[in-house]
Amino acid sequence: MKAEILITGATGTTSQYAIQHLLDKGVKVRAMVRTIDERSEALKARGVEVVQGDFLDVNALRTALDGIKRAYFLYPFKDHLPKAAAYFAKVAKEKGVEMVVEMSQMGANEDTPSPATQNHVIAEHIFEWANVGAVHIRPGLFAWNYLGFAAPTVADHQKFYYPDAEAKYTIVHPKDIGEVVAEILSDENKEKHIGKKYDISGDKIYSGLEVAKDISDLLHQEIEFVPVTVDQWIDAVKEHPTVNPFLAKHLKEFSSEVSDGRFNKTTDVVKKITGHEPRSFKAYIKEHKEVFETAIA
Ligand SMILES: NC(=O)c1ccc[n+]([C@@H]2O[C@H](COP(=O)([O-])OP(=O)(O)OC[C@H]3O[C@@H](n4cnc5c(N)ncnc54)[C@H](OP(=O)(O)O)[C@@H]3O)[C@@H](O)[C@H]2O)c1
């Protein structure tokens, strides 16, 4: 039997976890990758059907979505999200796709001042209008942000810099997001999910002090939280490889959304959909401990 589930952005963080969870459940997967390289070869080696395609190439989307019933639309933090969503929704409609799980963001509401987040609001509307069985997942802050935001300075001089000492936010382990996506895509009862907006949180609400404390506990070394100005923070993190140029351009709005409390929420989505409690930020740091301790010896 051919795969009837398509995972896009298949070399990306949340998609990798979604693919693994589907394979563990014995579900066949087709993966759309932007480039054929060692990462796509690794997917093939795990039994995944790989197609190459760009979100902005409508014919490539026709090939990727041919014969597909359900899909995960994972557009990166980059420009042109509404265009990609419109192409994807159009082709999904043509191909008779019954469910599209689309990556949005917690707090992506019409009043957001951030143009990047407005793109998520527009994409949510596009998938609703297209009537392709849209399910919107809206996670809080990804734990992997901290590989760029915290690890370099923690490893170098045991400090974590962030602009707002009062900001409160939830941090989500990307594996929980991937598992939620995989469980929705493989659920026989699609009606339970279609039209839903799922705010995905981590285990609790964090602040800069708590982030520093969790890292300190794991490294057995005092890590100091240092509040800085937004401009100082942007200067410090903008060159990191996990911070692409589009994100670097939007870091000011990103930090103001965090300060506004748009990520200050915990939910039972992970527990309800996967059956387990959300993983903690500490669990994520533990898996990537070497990145935080490289310079500590
Ligand atoms: N960071 C956060 O705290 C946060 C919170 C909530 C929501 N989000 C949302 O989450 C999304 C990012 O998720 P993620 O971190 O899992 O993504 P990611 O790891 O950055 O992966 C993005 C994937 O998209 C692929 N890709 C890039 N450009 C493409 C194109 N033109 N056509 C086809 N594929 C393309 C990439 O392939 P290559 O590797 O080959 O480029 C990669 O596989 C964004 O929409 C962001 O707004 C982020």
Ligand as a Chemical Component Dictionary entry (heavy atoms), coordinates in Angstrom:
data_LIG
# 
_chem_comp.id                   LIG 
_chem_comp.type                 NON-POLYMER 
_chem_comp.pdbx_formal_charge   0 
_chem_comp.three_letter_code    LIG 
# 
loop_
_chem_comp_atom.comp_id 
_chem_comp_atom.atom_id 
_chem_comp_atom.alt_atom_id 
_chem_comp_atom.type_symbol 
_chem_comp_atom.charge 
_chem_comp_atom.model_Cartn_x 
_chem_comp_atom.model_Cartn_y 
_chem_comp_atom.model_Cartn_z 
_chem_comp_atom.pdbx_ordinal 
LIG N1  N1  N 0  10.439 28.764 17.181 1  
LIG C1  C1  C 0  9.351  28.870 17.912 2  
LIG O1  O1  O 0  9.407  29.130 19.127 3  
LIG C2  C2  C 0  7.998  28.639 17.262 4  
LIG C3  C3  C 0  6.859  28.635 18.067 5  
LIG C4  C4  C 0  5.620  28.382 17.469 6  
LIG C5  C5  C 0  5.539  28.170 16.086 7  
LIG N2  N2  N 1  6.684  28.194 15.336 8  
LIG C6  C6  C 0  6.581  27.959 13.884 9  
LIG O2  O2  O 0  7.193  26.696 13.581 10 
LIG C7  C7  C 0  7.634  26.725 12.217 11 
LIG C8  C8  C 0  9.040  26.160 12.147 12 
LIG O3  O3  O 0  9.005  24.818 12.576 13 
LIG P1  P1  P 0  10.326 23.921 12.753 14 
LIG O4  O4  O 0  11.215 24.620 13.732 15 
LIG O5  O5  O -1 9.920  22.516 13.016 16 
LIG O6  O6  O 0  10.948 24.066 11.326 17 
LIG P2  P2  P 0  12.459 23.849 10.881 18 
LIG O7  O7  O 0  13.159 22.895 11.789 19 
LIG O8  O8  O 0  13.062 25.199 10.645 20 
LIG O9  O9  O 0  12.257 23.101 9.488  21 
LIG C9  C9  C 0  11.803 23.745 8.334  22 
LIG C10 C10 C 0  11.740 22.713 7.210  23 
LIG O10 O10 O 0  11.210 23.345 6.028  24 
LIG C11 C11 C 0  12.075 23.033 4.927  25 
LIG N3  N3  N 0  11.993 24.129 3.955  26 
LIG C12 C12 C 0  12.571 25.356 4.035  27 
LIG N4  N4  N 0  12.220 26.105 2.968  28 
LIG C13 C13 C 0  11.427 25.317 2.182  29 
LIG C14 C14 C 0  10.788 25.502 0.938  30 
LIG N5  N5  N 0  10.845 26.675 0.278  31 
LIG N6  N6  N 0  10.077 24.466 0.409  32 
LIG C15 C15 C 0  10.001 23.267 1.055  33 
LIG N7  N7  N 0  10.581 23.032 2.262  34 
LIG C16 C16 C 0  11.290 24.047 2.809  35 
LIG C17 C17 C 0  13.452 22.893 5.546  36 
LIG O11 O11 O 0  14.306 22.190 4.686  37 
LIG P3  P3  P 0  15.881 22.551 4.648  38 
LIG O12 O12 O 0  16.411 22.115 5.987  39 
LIG O13 O13 O 0  16.414 21.756 3.519  40 
LIG O14 O14 O 0  15.959 24.033 4.448  41 
LIG C18 C18 C 0  13.104 22.118 6.829  42 
LIG O15 O15 O 0  12.929 20.761 6.539  43 
LIG C19 C19 C 0  7.498  28.160 11.740 44 
LIG O16 O16 O 0  6.306  28.287 10.974 45 
LIG C20 C20 C 0  7.364  28.955 13.041 46 
LIG O17 O17 O 0  6.656  30.169 12.907 47 
LIG C21 C21 C 0  7.914  28.402 15.894 48 
# 
loop_
_chem_comp_bond.comp_id 
_chem_comp_bond.atom_id_1 
_chem_comp_bond.atom_id_2 
_chem_comp_bond.value_order 
_chem_comp_bond.pdbx_ordinal 
LIG N1  C1  SING 1  
LIG C1  O1  DOUB 2  
LIG C1  C2  SING 3  
LIG C2  C3  SING 4  
LIG C2  C21 DOUB 5  
LIG C3  C4  DOUB 6  
LIG C4  C5  SING 7  
LIG C5  N2  DOUB 8  
LIG N2  C6  SING 9  
LIG N2  C21 SING 10 
LIG C6  O2  SING 11 
LIG C6  C20 SING 12 
LIG O2  C7  SING 13 
LIG C7  C8  SING 14 
LIG C7  C19 SING 15 
LIG C8  O3  SING 16 
LIG O3  P1  SING 17 
LIG P1  O4  DOUB 18 
LIG P1  O5  SING 19 
LIG P1  O6  SING 20 
LIG O6  P2  SING 21 
LIG P2  O7  DOUB 22 
LIG P2  O8  SING 23 
LIG P2  O9  SING 24 
LIG O9  C9  SING 25 
LIG C9  C10 SING 26 
LIG C10 O10 SING 27 
LIG C10 C18 SING 28 
LIG O10 C11 SING 29 
LIG C11 N3  SING 30 
LIG C11 C17 SING 31 
LIG N3  C12 SING 32 
LIG N3  C16 SING 33 
LIG C12 N4  DOUB 34 
LIG N4  C13 SING 35 
LIG C13 C14 SING 36 
LIG C13 C16 DOUB 37 
LIG C14 N5  SING 38 
LIG C14 N6  DOUB 39 
LIG N6  C15 SING 40 
LIG C15 N7  DOUB 41 
LIG N7  C16 SING 42 
LIG C17 O11 SING 43 
LIG C17 C18 SING 44 
LIG O11 P3  SING 45 
LIG P3  O12 DOUB 46 
LIG P3  O13 SING 47 
LIG P3  O14 SING 48 
LIG C18 O15 SING 49 
LIG C19 O16 SING 50 
LIG C19 C20 SING 51 
LIG C20 O17 SING 52 
# 
